[in-house]
Amino acid sequence: MNNTISHKEAAQAVKQINDVQADINRHSAKEYMPWIGWGLFTMLLYPPFDYFDQNKWSIVVGVVAIVGAILTDRYIRTRQSKVKREKKTSPLAWVIYMLLILMGNVFAFTAHSQFAYAWTITGFAIGLPTILYGLWLKSQN
């Protein structure tokens, strides 16, 4: 019984493996997408608090946040692979992000009466690092 394979067969096997890996990568959730999306959320939806009625605008932000959470969950769940992929993001990163949101909201809410652009600064202070982290994750792929 001959257990050797030809160079051509080995090359075909390697090509098939590479094709499968590329297909898995193409259809898997990209870790950076939610980070960039939520960074844009804060950068775009916080500044209007400085210009519009906060009670009315908070309804818009709440609805967009709920829709965003559902879409984020759906994006990740529908693109999960049966092949376990290495994750670069620790759950601690999401905890830190949520603490930034909480602290930023408290700052902006209390400082808005004395500082007209508190929400705008908060949106950029939270959104920019979040987007940069997402771009860093993208560069790691």
N, C-alpha and C positions, 0 to 999 in steps of 0.2 A: 504494500500500500504506500503510495507516494503522497506525502503531506506537504509538498512544496507547491508554491504558486508562482506564476510567471510575474515578471516585472509589470506587464500590461494589466494583469488581474489585480495586482497590488495597487497600481495607480487608479484603477476604476473603483476599488474599494475605498481608497482615501478620498476620491472625488465624491462618492456617495455619502461618506461620513461628513465631509465639508458641506455638502448640499443640505443634509438633514440639520446640521448645526445652524446654517444660515436661515433655514426655514423656522427653526425654533426661535432664533433671535428676532426674526422679522415679525413673528406673531406673538411674541411675549410682551408683557407690559414693560414699558420703558420707565424706570424709576424716576427719571428726571422730569417727566411730564407733569405729575401732580405738583411738584415743587414750583415749577415755572408757572403753572396755572394759578396756584394759590398766591404766589408772589404778585402776579398781575392783578389778582382779585383785590389785594390790599392796596396796591399802587393806584388802581383805577376807581375803586369804590369808597375809599376813605376820604379823599379830598372833597367830594361833594358835601360832606358833613359840615364843612366850613362855609358853604354857600346856600344850602337849602335847609328847610325845616328838618331838624334832626329826627323828630318823631316820625315824619313821613318817609324820610330817606332810610331810616332804620328798617322799615318794612321792606323796602326794595333790597337792601343789603341782606336781610334775613332770608328773603325768598331766594336770592341768588346764591347765598351760602348753602341753603338746603339743597337746591338743584345741583350746585357744585359738589356737595358731599355725595349725593346719589350718583352723579356722573363719575366721580373719582372711584367710588366703590365698584360701580358697574365696569368701568374701564379695567380696573385691576382684576376683578373676578372673571370677566369674560376672556381675558388674555392670559390667565394663569396657565402655565404649562404643567403637564404631568411630570416633566423632567424638572427636578429641583435645580434652580439657578442660584448662583451666589448673589446675595443682596449686599449692597454697599451701605445702605442706610440702616442705622440702628434705630430701634423704637425710641431711644432717647432723643434722637433728632426731632421727632414729631412732638415729644413732650416739651422740648426747648422751644419749638415753634409755637405751640399753644400757650406757653408761658409768655413769650414775646407778644402774642396777640392780647393776652389778658393785661399785661403790664402796659402795653401801648394804649389799649382802650381806656384804662384807668387814667393814664397820663393825659390823653387827648380830651377825655370827658371833663377832668378837673381843670386843665389848663386852657380850655377853649374860651372860657369867659374872660381871661386876661390876655390871651394870645390868639389872634385871629386865624392863624394857619396851623393850629395844633394838629388837626386831623390830617392835613396834607403832609406835614413833617412825619407824623406817625406812620402814615401809609407808606411813605418812601423808606422810612427807617426799618420797617418790617419787611416790605416787599422786595427791596433791593437785595438784602442778604439772602432772602429766600430764592430769588431768581438766580443769583450768583451760585448758590449751592446747587440748584438744579443744573446749571450750565457746567459746573464742576463734575457732577455725576455723569452728565452726557459725555464729557471729555474722557472719562474713565472707561467708557465702553470701547 
